[in-house]
Amino acid sequence: MPASPEQAFLLLVSASGRALAQSAARCGMPVVVLDLFNDMDLRALASASRCVAGRGGKFDGAKLLAAATELCPPEACAGVVYGSGLEGRPRLLERLVRGRKLFGNAPATVAMLKDPLRFFPLLASLGIAHPPVRLEPPDDASCWLVKRIGGAGGSHIKPARSRHRARPHRYFQARQPGRTLSALFVADGRQAQLVGFNEQWHTTARRSSPYCYGGAVSRPAVPASVRAGVASMLDELVRATHLVGLNGMDFILDGETPCVLEINPRPTATIDLYDADVEGGLVALHLGACRGELPPISQSGGSRAHAIVYADRPLRVPAGMAWPQWCTDLPAGGSQIPAGAPVCSVHAAAPTSVEARELVAARRMQMETALWERAA
C-alpha cells in the first residue's frame, strides 16, 4: 500500500534490496523497497515493496518511477538510498531522486566514475595503478576482456573475441593476473574510512557469463602494506570525487600492488558481511556519512561469507520449501526461475576467511541439491 504522508519512509532501490532493508530495520527506519525480485524475506522487512524488473535483468524505468510515485511519493519520502542496478542509468537515477532527498552520490558523480574516458585518466593522475583500457578493439584480443560501461555484477564481462567491435557502451580492459579483491568503505566527501576487505569469486553456473559475481568472504589475508596503501588511495579518490556514503572499490592484487578495476559508488553486496558488526547497521552509517558524519568503525574478529545460488537450468521453486536460517533472498513457492538467474543466497561465519569460504561453498552445494531434489 502507498506510504502515508504522516510518516516518512526511506526509499530503497537496488537490484536486490533485502540487505539494505535488513540493515535499515536495525535502526528502526521504515522502508519502501523497489527491486528486481521482491523476495519473501524482503516483503517481511518492508512497509511496502514491489518488483520493478524489466528485460535482461534490468529495471523497467517506467515501472520503477511509477512505483516510487505510488508507494513513496516525495511528500512521504525521508530520502532515497540506491544500490546496484542504476550505475549505467544516471538519467533514470536523476528522475528517481527529483523532489526527494538523496542519500548517496549524485548522478553526475556516478556517470563520471563509470565513464572509462574520465575514470581511468583520474586514476593515472593520482598515480593509482589500473589495467590498460581502450574503446577500440585490440589487435590481439586473447589477453583482453570486453565490458559494458555502467555494468554491475560481472554478468556483462566477457573474454574479448576478434568479433567484438567498438560500441557506444563498450570498452576493453586488459586481463590482470592476481587475486580478485574489494574494499568496502564509507566516505563523507572529504575522506574515506575502510569498513573491510573482501575476496570475491565468480560463479560457474552461468557459462555464458564467466565473470558473474558468485559471492565474497570478508577479512581475507591482505598484507599490511596493501591495507595502508588502499586506505591512502581511497582518501585521494574521495578528495578528488567527493564520494559520500558506502562505496566499494574492486581491485586485483598481484604481489603487493593493487590494480584498480572500478569504483562502485553505492552500497555493495558485501554490506551483508559487515552489517552485524556496526552499531545501528550500515544503512545508519551510510546516512550519517552522507550528512558529513564519519565515526570510527569497530572491527570484530572472525569472517563472514555469502554466496549466490544460481539456477543452472529452469527451476520451479518447490511449494513449502523449508529454507535454512542461513538462507536469504527467498523466492516464493511456485516461482519460475530461468536458467542463469539467482535463486537465493547462503551465508556462513567462521573464525577465518578460509573456513568461512569453505562453509559457504558447502552450504551452496547443499541448497542446490535440496532445490533440485524437491523440484524433481
N, C-alpha and C positions, 0 to 999 in steps of 0.2 A: 504494500500500500504506500501511497505517497508520503513523504516526510511532512510532519506538521510544522507550520511556521512558528509555533510556540516553542519548539525545541530545535536547536541547531544540530545538524548531523554532519559528520565528516564523510565526504565522498571519496571512496577508494576506487581507483580504476587501474586494472592490471590484467595481463593475460590470465594469470591465476591470482585471485585476490585473497585466498584463505589465510596465508601467512600474515599479510598486513592486517586483516580483520582480527586474527587471533592476538596479535600484538596490541592492537587498539583496545581490545577487550580488557587487557591487563591494566590499563589506566582508566577504565570505566567510560570510555568515549563511545557513544552510539554511532554506528556507521551505516551507510548505504554503499553497496558494493556492486560494481559492474565489471564482469569479466567474461571469459570465453567458455566457462563450464558451469557455473552456478551449482557446484557440488553440494552434497547433503550437509557436510560439516560446515561449509561456508554459510549456508542458509540459517543454521543454528546460531551463528555468531553475529549475523547482520540484522538490523531493523528492517531492511528491505534489500533485495538483491535481484539481479537479472542477468541472464546470458545475452550478450550482445555480439555474438560471433557472426562473422561473415564467411566468405570463401577463403580457402587456403590457410586456415588457422590465424586469420587476422580479424581485427574489429570491423564490424559493419558501422561505418561512420555515422550514417543516418540513424540507425538503431541506438547507437551509443548516445548521441546528442538528445534524441527523443526521450530515452530512458532517464538521462540525467535531469532533463526538464521536468519529467513526471514525478520521479521518485525523490529528487533532491534539488528543487529549484533554488536559484540564488538566494532568495529571501529566507530559506530554511537550511542553508548550507554554511557550516562553520569553516569550510575550506576544502581544498582538493589535494589529495596525495595520489600520485600516479606511480605505477611500477612499470614492468615491461610491456611492450606492445605498441608504444607510441613514439619510439626513437626515430623512426623513419617518416613520421607524420606530424611535423611541428605545426602545420596549419590546423589539423584536427585538434591538437592539444590547445592551440590558441583559442579555438572556438569553445572548447570544453570549459576553459577557465574564465571565459569572459563573464564578468559580473560576479565571480567567485574569488575568494582569497586563495592564492596558490601557495602551498607548502611544498616547495621543490624548485628545481631550476627552470628558468624561463624558457619558452620555446626557442628563442634565438640562441640561447646557450646550448641547448640540445642540438640544434641544427649545426652549429659551429663544430661541436665535438664529434659529430657524426659525418662531417664533410672531410674526406681524406685530403683534399687540397688545402684545408686550413688546419686540421688537427695535427697531421704529421709534420708539417713545417713548424708548428708551435713546439712540438717535442724537440725537433732539431735545434730550434733557437734556445731552448733551455738545456741543451746538452744531454737529452734523455734518449737512450738507445731505442730503436724500433726497427722492425724488418723493413727492407726496401718495399715500396709500394708504387704502383703505376696505374694509369687509367687505360693505357693501350696494352693489348696482349703481348706477352714476352715472346721472343723468337723461339725459345725452348721452354715449353710450359711444364716440363716434368718436375721442376722444383718450386712450383708456384701454386697458390690457392686462388680461387675466384670467390669474391664476397659481394653481398648486396649491401649497398650503402643504407645504413639505418636498420640493418637486420639485427635480430636478437635470438638467443637460444641456440645458435650454432647450426640450425637446420638449413640455413641459407648458404653455408660454406661448403664448397666442393673442391676436389682436386682440379686444377686448371687443365684443360684439354686444348688441343690445337684448334678445335672447332669453336672455342669461345671467342667472341668478338667484343669490341668495345660497346658498351651500352650506357645510357644516361645514369642508371642506378647501380652500376657495377664497377668494382675495382679489383686489381690483382695485388696479392701480397705474397712475398717470398716465404716459403716454408722455413721454420726455425726449429732446430733440434732443442730438446730440453723438457723440463717439467712444466706442465700447464698449471699455473697458479693464479690466484686472485687475491686482492686486498680489499676488504670491506672497510670503508672509512666514513667519518662524519665530518662535515665542514660548516663553517659559519660565514663563508665568503672571504675570509682573511687567512685562515689556517686550517689544517686538517688534523684529525686525530684518528689513529688506527683503531678499529674495532677488532680486527683479526685477519690472519692469513688463512687461505684455503687452498687445497689441492683439488682440482676438478678432473673429471673423466668424461669420455664420450660413451654413448650407448652403442651397442652392437645390434640393437633390434631394428634400427632404421638403416637398412643397407644403402638406400639412395642418399642418405644424409650422414656420412661417416663422422661428422664433427658435431652432431646434435648433442646437446647437454644431457648427460646421464646422471650426474649427481656431484657431490662435493663432500669433503671432510675438513673439519676445522683443525687448526693448530698443528699443521704438518711441521716436520723438521725444516727450519729455514735458518741459514747462518746469520749470526748477529749482525755481521756487516751488511747483509742484504736487508735485514729489518731496518737498520738505521738508514740505509740508502733509500729505501722505498718511502720511509717516513719523510725524509728531506724532499724527495721527488714530489710527493703529494702536496707538501706545503707550497712548493714552487708552482705546481699546477693550479692550486686553489687561488693563489695570489694573481695568477695570470688570467684565470677564467671566472673567478668569483663564485665558484661552486658552493652550494649550500645543501644541507641535509645529508641523508645517507646516499652514498655512491659506491661504485665498485671500479676497480682497475684490474683488467686481465693482463697477465704478462707471462712470458716464457723465461724460465731460469735455466741457463746452461752454465754451470760453474757458479760464479758469484756476480754475474752481470745480468740484472733484469732487463728484458727486452719487451717493451710495452706494445700490446696489441690494440687495446682500446680502453676508453673510459665509458662506463655505463652511468650516465648522470641521473640516477634514480635508485631507490632501494632495490637490491638484487635478491635473487633466490636464496642467497646464503644468510639472509636475516634469520632464517629458520635455525641456524646453527648457533646463534648468539642471543636470541631474544630472552631466553630464560636467565641469562647472566646479568641483564641490565635492569636495574630497579625501575619499575613502571613500564618496561618494554621499550623496544627500539622505535616504535612509532612515536612515543613520547619524546625520545631523544631526537628524532628527526624533526618534530615540530619545534622543539626548543632550539635546535641548531639553525633552523630557518628564521628564527627570531633573533639570532645572534648569540645564543647561549650554548657554550661548549664545555660542559662539566667533565671532570675526569671519569674514565671508564674503568671499573674494576675488572680484573681478569681472574676467572676461577680456573682450577685445574681440570684435566680431562679433555676429551674431544667428543664432538658430535658429527654424525654423517647423515646425509639423506640421499636417496636415490629414487629415480622415477621409473615406475613400471610401465613399459610401453606394450601395446598390442602388436605382436609380430604378424598377426593376421586378424581379420574382422572378428570382433568379440561381442557377444550379448552378455551383459553383466548379469550374473545369476540373481534371481529374486531371493531375498532373505539371506544374502551373503553375510557371514559372520566376520566382520573386519577386526583384526587385532588392534590393540591400543596403540601400537607403533605405526599404524597406517593413517594417512590423512588424504585429503583431496578425493573424497569418496563419491563415486558416481552412484546414482540411484539404480536400484534393481530394474532390469529390463532395458537399461540404456544400451544403445548400439555404439560401439567404439570402433571406428575404422582402423584398418591396418596402419601402423606407424604412429597412431595418436597415443597420448598418455592415458593410462587407466587410473593410477593412484600414485601416491608417494609413500615410501617407507623410511623409517628413522631408526637411529641407533646411537647409543652413547657408551663410551668405554674410557679407560684410563689413558690410552694412547691413540693417536690417529691411525696407526696400523691396525689395532684391534677394532676400532670403530668402523673402519672401512671394510674389514673382513666380515664383521657382524651385519652391516647393512647390505652387503652383497649376498650373504646367506638369506637374509630376510626377503630381499628382492626375488631370489630364486624360489623361496617358499611361497610367496604370493603368486608368482607366475604359475607354479604348479597347481595351487589351490584354485585359481581362477579358471584354468583350462580344464581341470578335473570336474569342477562344478558345472561348467558350461557345456561339457560333452553330452 
